Amino acid sequence: MALQGVLSRIKTPVFGCLVQVPRCQQLHTTLVLDKLKYPNWKMVKEVKHRKAVKEYAFERININAVRKAKHIIPPEVKEIADKEIDELPRMSSISMLHKRCMITSRPRGLVKRWRLSRIVWRHEADYNKLSGVQRAMW
């Protein structure tokens, strides 16, 4: 009974069959990636970052408005606003976001409208899977 608790195994689908893997050999990110269907750990990190930005956006905008008001608000209030901004999580800053491809998680060569990398975008456009996009022919 104790041995069963120590060697608790999880059934993981691999190529259509079930393989038992000891729990100690699995990584936390593997479980998260399987559960959420993201291509890699960097994409999971970016999703968490986006949630933090969304959560603190209203508060951050209001504090920054106080900080940037010239000749209207006294310097003491601006110092308090600076301290409040420092207390917010660093991940909640929108300037630290780095956009990634939603399919491959590639950080460069992004087509903004579709949030896809240029490679994936071209592949999808070739097979007519993007609405309003037609391959150039001349």
N, C-alpha and C positions, 0 to 999 in steps of 0.2 A: 504494500500500500504506500509506504514512504517512497519507495523507488519510483512508483508511478507518478507521484507528485513532483519529484526531482526531474524526471525525464518526460515531463509533459510534452507531448508532441502536437504539432499543428499540421493539418492536412493542407498542402499547398498544391494547386493545380499547375502542372508543368506539361506542356504539349499534349493535353487531353487526358493525362492520367494523374492519379493522386500520388504524391511522394510525401513521406513523413520527414519533417525537418525538425531537429531539436530546437527548442525555444531559445537556448543560449546562443545558437549560431545565427539567429535572425537579427537583422538590424532594425532599429526603430523606423528609419526612413523607408525601408523596404515595405513595412506594413502600411505606412502613411501613403506611399506612392501607389500601392496596390488598391488601397481603399478609395483614394481620391482621384485616381487615374491621371496623374500629372507625369510628364515625361522624365523629370529628374528632380533632385532635391532643390536646385536653384529656383525652379518654378514654384515649388511649395513655399519657399522662403518669400518669393515675390508676392504670392497670394496673401500671405500673412501681412506683408508690408502694405499691400493695398487695403486690407481690412483696417489696419491701424490708421492709415491716412484718412479713410472714410469716417472712422469713429471720432477722430480728433479734429476734423476739418473745420467745423463751425467754431469751435473754441479757438483754434489757431488763427483763423481769419480775424476774429474779433480782437484778439490780443495784438496781432500785427497792425491792425488799424489804429489802435491806441499808440503803438510804438512809432508809427510813421507819420502821425499828425504833427505837422510843423507849426510852431508858434501858437498853438492852441492849448495844448496840454502841458502842465508844468513838468519839469524834469524829474521830480520825485515820483510822479505817476508812471512816467516812462521807465524808470528804474524798476519799479514794481512789476511792470509788464515784462521787462527783460527777464526778471527772476521767474515769472510764471512760464515764459516760453522755455527757459532752461529746465524747468521741472517736467515738461511734457516729454514723452518718449521720443528719442531721436528718429525712430522708424516712422513717426507720424508726419515727418516733413515730406511734402510732395516733391521737393527738389532732389531727394535722394532716391526716388523711384527710377528704375531702369526697365524700359519696356522690353518685352521678350515675345518671341513667336509663340502663339498658343498651341501649336502642334509639336514643334521640335525644341522649344525653349531657347532658340538661337537669339543672342542679344544684338546682333548687328544685321544691317540690311533689311530693316523692317518696312513694310508697306503699311502706312498708318491706318488707312481706312478699314483694312481687313485684319489688322494685327497679325499678319503672317510675314515670315521671312521671304525675301525675294525668290528663293529657291522653291519653297512650298507654293508661293503665290503663282509662279510660272507653271508649275506642275498642275495645279488646280485649274488654272486658266486654259491650259492645253486640253484638258478633258472636259471643258465646259461646265465646271462645277461652281464658278463664280458668276453671279448674275450681273449683267451689264458689262462684261469684259469679253472682248473678242481679240483673237490673235491677229497681229498686224500681217497683212499679205499685200505685196505689191509686185 
